[in-house]
Amino acid sequence: MDFLRNLFFSPVPAEFRRDVDAMIEELVQIGRRDDFLSERPGAGFNGQCRHIRTREIGTRLYQIGGVEVMTYVMKRVRSKLNASLAVHLSYAWADIGEWVP
């Protein structure tokens, strides 16, 4: 049922759908190329070893629609990657708005 709900319902406001779709694709590329977490800071990762661009995207998603939109994007990214990378994304978004990994 959740699959059908996600297929036909999007919490993303209509005026942001293209932007959010582009951010989903960018997150998928980051996940495949770099991962969302690192063992050490530097080279695109902040002091907490979280991918900097990933956090920028998470912050923008929170501005667009809060945790509901972030959760929607997380599910879309997970469907294109694997569960462990989705967990990494969740931890990379820690402390953005009300997001809790």
N, C-alpha and C positions, 0 to 999 in steps of 0.2 A: 504494500500500500504506500509506503514511504517513497518507493521508486516512482510510482504514478503521480504522487503529489509533487515531487520534484520535477517531473517531466512537464506537468501542466501548470504549476504554480511557481512563480518566481517572486521573492520579496523585494527584488530590485526595482526601484521606480523606473518607469519607461524611459525617461530622459537619460538614465545612466546605463542602460543595458549594453550598449556597444562598448562603453568604457570598461564595464565590469567583465564582459566577455574577453576583451583584450587583456585585462589584468589576469584572468584565469589562464589564458594561454601563456602569458609571461611567467606566471608562477610555475606552470608545468615545465617550461623551458629551464627555469632556474633549478627546479628540483632535479631534472635529468642531468643538467650540466654541473651544478655546484653543490647540491643538497641545500637545505635550509639552515643547517647547523654545521659548525666546524669544530675541530679540536683545539684550534687556536685563533685568536683575533688576527685581523689584517686581511688584505686581498679581498675586500668586499664584505668582511665580517666585522661586526662591532666588538667592543670589549667583553661582551657576554657571549661571544662566538655565534651570534645570530646574523643571518644574511641581511645586510643593510637595506637593499632594495625590497626584499620581502617584507620588512617591517614598514617601509614607506607605503607599500601596497596595502598592507593590513590597516594602517592608519587611515588611508583614504577610504577603504571599504567601510570602516567604522563610521567615518564622517557621512558616508552615503546612506547607511542604513543600520548601523550598530551591529550588535552580535548576530542578529538574524541574518543579515547579508553576509557577514563573515562565515557563519555556519553553512550557508548555502554554497559559498565559494569553496569552503573546505571540502564539502561533499563532491562538488564537481571536480576539484583537483584530485581527490582520492580515487575517483572513478577512472582517471587518466594515468595515475601513477600507482604506487602500491601503498599498503597500510602503514608501513614503517616511515615512509617519506611524509605521509599525512600527519603522523605523530610528530615528526620533526617540524613540520609547518606549524602545528599547534603550539609547540614550545617556542618557536621563533616569534610567534605573535603574543607571547606572554606579556602582560602589563600594557596591552593596547586596549584602551577603554575598559570595558568590563569583561574582556576575554579571559577565560580561565582554561589552561590546557588540561 
